[in-house]
Amino acid sequence: MYTIDERVKHQETGNIGKVIGYGHQILNNVYTVTLKVIVVETANSSKRLFVLEDILSAWSH
């Protein structure tokens, strides 16, 4: 698991952000933990900040 304020990278998009919380989704009748991240650096060098929520396994250190 990740800690709050830890920096993480999205494996598909390359976006880098800070963990701001956890959530959950039900996918195919399975309870799945999600990670809520405020993106601070996008792969295409855009400087927009946004919050992204995705399954935990989509992120890495």
Order of alpha helices (4+ residues) and beta strands (2+ residues): beta-beta-beta-beta-beta
